[in-house]
Structure formats: C-alpha cells, structure tokens
Amino acid sequence: MAGPVVAVLGPTACGKSALGMALAARLGGEIINCDSTAVYRGFDIGTDKVAVSEQQGIPHHLIDVADPREVYSAARYARDAAALIRDMHARGRLPVLVGGTGFYFRALTRGLFPGPAADEALRARLVRVAKRRGPEALHRWLGRVDPVSAARIMPRDRLRLVRALEVYRLTGRVLSEHFAETASLITDCHVVALGVRIPMALAEERITRRVEAQFARGIMGEVEGLLASGVPADARPFGGLVYRQVMELRAGVRDEPATRALIVQENRRYARRQLIWFRKEPTLVWLDGPGESEPTLHAALSALRARGISLEGQSH
C-alpha cells in the first residue's frame, strides 16, 4: 500500500475548503484542488479560490495551473493529481483532495476511458445541432441514452456533450459503460473520501451570501480584465457557473439583480446534481456540516481514525 489519501468532497458552499485545510493542518497534509474551474489562471472570484493569505501556510496544488485558452481535461487532472500524491507520500505528507468536481475525483480514483479518435464529420453535425437548437438539445438526447453521464455534464457544456454523444455513436456504447471498465492511477493508495452536506435551506442562504460577496469583490471587473488580456469569450472557463451568467449580463441578456438571482438558482441546482453524483460513490462517508464547524472536524477525524488513517506521526 503506497499510502493514505483523504478526500473532502461535497456540493457548493458546504465548507469543504475550511474542513480540508483544518485536516491538512492537523495531519501534516497538503491540499490538492479538485475543482474543474479553479485550475485556470485568472478565474479567482467566481471559483472562490482560497487566497494565499488565507491558506495558513498549507501548500495548495493544481490551482492556476492552466491557461484559460487551453482545455484542461479530467485525464490530465488524474495524471497530475496522481503524480502529486506520489510526491507527497515520498515526503511524508498527507494528500488532501478538496473540491466539488465529482468527475475529477472519479477520473483519479477509478480511471478514465481514453475513447475513440475524434470523428470530425460527426462532431460537426453535433455542433450544428447545438448551434441551431441550443446545447440543451444535446443534453436531452444524452439524458435519454446515458442518464448517468447527463447527470454529471452541465446542460450547456457543449464540448463534453458532443464528446459523450460522439463516443456513443462511434462505439455503440454509452460513456458511463466505458468508464465502468477503466482502472485508477492510484489503486495502491488507501483513499478515504468524506462528503460534507448541509440542509438545502442553509445551502441557499450560504450561496446567496457568496454571490453577493462575489459581486462586491468585483466579479465584473475580473471578467473584463480577462477579456482585455486576450482570453476569448468562448474560453472554456467562461462556460462555468457564475462566469457564464456574468457574460450574459455583459451581453444585455438580463440586468444585474436578475443575474444574481439566476446565479443563486443555478448554484442550487448544481448543488443538487453534486449530491446526486456523490451519493453514487460507494465508499464515501457523509458528514453533516458545515465544514468549518468544530463538530464536523471532530466527526471527520473520527471517521478517518475508524478507517485506518493515522492521526499521529505525520510530518509538519
């Protein structure tokens, strides 16, 4: 057995970052980001990245590692995270994965299906459908043939929707079936995954406060700065939550109050999808948060101890 890995997962605004840092500080750990937008440089406010001044001296990895003009894939994440885990074990440190992108976690712990080569003609047809009828039409199609993949892919994530349907048309099998047959890059590690959850009413309050704080911190200015620096409007991270709605605000689709309300609504929906996704993780241990509370930390430490994670002897 190569060593332990702790994961702190869960829906948005549940306090994952606070719990992850508390565990890392207590157990001699380092944080590995598990959020698919936080990997991109410059996308800070909308992803609620923990500021360096608030990281308590705990190293944070896989944040700001990708240029927003490129596509940082789940396969790349799995390779990068696995390499970091090996390095931390060699240095006597505890890897602590923290985030809400279930697909990244699954890619690391179960592996990814490499897939067939792109079929440009088929891909072009799917893109035309998305442009003519909206990417939601592709999402509805995917939901009929592969509801598991549809649950994890955002309805407007055209790139992933096209790829999922392309694999289905080219192989005759849905993407989720292919993923079920893949292997992890860290099969020799002892992974303990903790899930943080809070009541939906509390989640809505926290999400609302977070959205207000994002606008107060200058999310509009951040987006304008990214565009002015040459990041194209169709860059992948602009399709993520918060950024997509802010881009629509810029385009005059709706005013700021309506945009704020929509971001809260979309975050609520995303939180529900995250819960559905993580509930399918067979060994995930649920903790009733919020993550920054002392009872949640104590429950997490008890769960780790019960599952063979040593709470003593980590290097600091």
N, C-alpha and C positions, 0 to 999 in steps of 0.2 A: 504494500500500500504506500503510495507516494506521499500522502499527507492529507490533512483536512482542508476543506473549503466550506466557508459559510456564505450563504446567500440570503439577502434581505430583500424580499420581493413584495409586490402588492400594488393596489391601484393608486392613482394620483392623489396627492395631498394627504396621505395617511401617516406621514412622518418617517418614511423609510430612511432618508438621509441621516436624520438625527439618531435613529437606532443603529444604523450601520457604523456611524462614527463612534458612538458610545461603545459598541462591541469592539471595534478596532482599537480604541484607546485602552480598553480593559484587557484585551487579549494579545496585544502586540501585533496588530493587523494593519493591513494597507487596503485601501478601497479600490475596487475595480468597477468603473461605471458600467451599468447595464441599461442605458437609455439610448435609443437609436438617434436622437437628435443632438444630444449633448456631445456626441463625438465630433461635431462640426464646429470649427473655429468661428467666433463672432456671434453665434446664436446662444446668447447668455441669459437674457431676461426671461424669454419665453420658455426656457427649459429649467429655470430656477436652479442653475448651477450653484453649488456652494462656493462662495467667494474664497479666494486663497486666505484672506484674513480670518475666515471663519472655519478653516479646516483643522484647527488645533494642532498644527504640525504633522498631521497624518497624511502621508502621501496618497494622492488621488491619481488613478491611471485611466487611460482611454477616454479622456476628456480633451477636446480641442486637438484631436489627432488627425482630422481630415479636413481638407479644403472643401468649402461648400459647393465648389464646382464639380467635384467628383462624387461618385456613388460609393459609399462605404457599406458593403454588404454584410449580411449575417455570417456568411462563410469567413469573411475577413475578420469579423469580430471574434469568431470562435478560435481562429488561429492566433490572433493577438492576445486574447484572454488566456488561452492555454499556455502560451509562452511566458506570460507574466506570472501565472500560477507556478510554473516550474521554477522560475527565478526566485519567487518569494519563498518557496519551500527550501530552496538551496541556501537562502539567507536566514532561515529560521523564522520567517514571518508568516502570519496567517492571512490568506487571501479572503477578502470580504466583498462579495459581489453585491452591488446595491443598484436597484432600478426597477422599472416597471415594464420593460420590453420583454415580454414572455418569449417571443420568438428568438431573441438573442440568447436567453438562458437555455432554451431548448436546443439551439444550434450547438452550444458549448457542451451541454451535458448529454445530449443524445446523438449529435451529429447532424449533418445536412446532406441531402441528396444533390449531387452535382448537376444533374439534369442534362437533357439533350442540348446540342448546339442550337443557337437561335435560328428560326426559320423566318427570314426577313419578309417573305410574302405574307405568311400567316400573321406575323406581328403587325405588318402594315394594315391588314384588314381589321384587326382588333383595335388598332389605334383609330382607324376611321370610324368605327362604331362608337368609340369613346368620345370622339370629337363631335359626332353627329347627335348622339343620344345622351351623352354625359357618361363619365366613368361609373356612375351608379348602375347603369345598364349592365356593364361587365360584372359588377359586384352581385347583382341579382342573378345573373347567369351562373356565376361561380357558386352562389348560395344553393342553387338547385343541384349542381353536380358534386360539390365539395363543401358542405356546410362547415366542416372543421377549419379549412383554410379561410373561408369567408368570415369566420368569427375573429380571426386574428388580423385580417387585412382591412385597413380603413376603406370605406366606400369610395373615396376619391383618390386612392393611391393607384393611379393608372399604371405605373411601372410594374408593381407587384401583381396587380390584377391581370395584366397582359401576360406576364410570365407564367402565372398559375394556369391560365386557360391555354396558353401555348403548350405547356407540358402535358396537359390533359389531352389536347388534340393530337399531339405528336406521339404520345406513348400509349394512349388508351386507358391510362390510369391517372387518378387524381393525385395531386401533390402530397396530400396528407398520407396517402398509402405509401408513397415513395419514402417520405420522411420516417415512417414507422420502421423501415428496414435499414436505417443508417446507424452508424456507430459514433460514439463520443470520442473526443480527443483527450479526455481525462478519465478514462474508465478505471484507472488505478487509484483515483482520488476518492476520499471519503467526503461526499458532498452532503451537507445538511442545509436544507432550504427552509427558511422561515417566512411565512406570509403574514403581513400586517393588514388588518382590516378594521374599519370603523363603521358605525352606523351611517346610513346614507344621508340622514338629516345633518349629521355633523360634517360629513364629507362635503355637502353642498355649502355649508357655512364657510368651511376652510377654503374651498375652491373659489367662492365669491371674494373672500378677503385676498386670496392670492392674485386673482385677476385685477382687483383694484390696485394692489401693490405693483403689479407688472406695468400698468399704465402710469402709475405715479413715478416709477423708476425710469420710465422713458422708452417703453417698447416701440413707440412710433419712431423715435429718434434712432433707435438701434436698427430698425428696418431700413430707414432712409440712409443711414450710414453704410449698411451692407450693400444696398443698391448703388450708392455713389462710388463705392470701392470697386465696382465691376461685377459683383455677384448677380448673375442673371435672374430675372423674376421667376423663371421656371426651374431654378435650382431645387434639388430635392428637399432640403430642409425647409424651404418656404411652403411646402405642402403639408407640414406638420401642424398639429394643434397650436393655436394662438397665432402663429405666423400666417397660416392660410387666411384666417379671418381678418387679420390686420391688413393683409394685401388686398382683400376685398373692400375694406374700409377705404384704403387709398384710392381704389378704383371707383369709389362712389356707390358701391352696391348697397350699403346701408350706413347710417350715421354711427357715431361713437357709442351712445347708450345702447343702441340695438346690437352693436358689435360686442360690447361687454357681456350683454345678456346671452348672446349666442355662444360666446366662448365658454361661459359657465355651463350652458346647456350641453354643449358638445363635450366638455370635460366630464360631466355627469354620465353621459352615455359611454364615453371612453372608460370611465371607472367601472361601469357595469361589465363592459366587454373584458376588461382586465381580470375582474373577479371570475368571470366565466372561464377564461383561459387558465388562470392559476388553479382553479378548482380541479382541473384535469391533470394537474401534476400529482402523481400518485403518492409521493413521499413528503409533500410539503406540510409543514407544521404551522397551523394557524395560531396567531397571537391577536388578542383583542387590544387594539391600540388606543390612543395614538402612539406612534413610535417614540416620541420624545419623553413619554412618561416613565417614571421610575418603575411602576408595576410591570410595564411592558418589557423594560430592560431585564428585570428580575426573572420574568417568565421566559425570556429568550435565553438567558444564562442557564436556567433550569433545563430547558429543552435541549440545549447543546450538551450539557453535562450528561443528561439521560441518554444521549445518542453518541456518547463516546468522545466528545470533543473536550480535550483537557483545558481546564480553565487556569492551569498553573504552568509555569515554566516557559511561557512564550517570551522571546526576547523583546526588549523595549528600547 
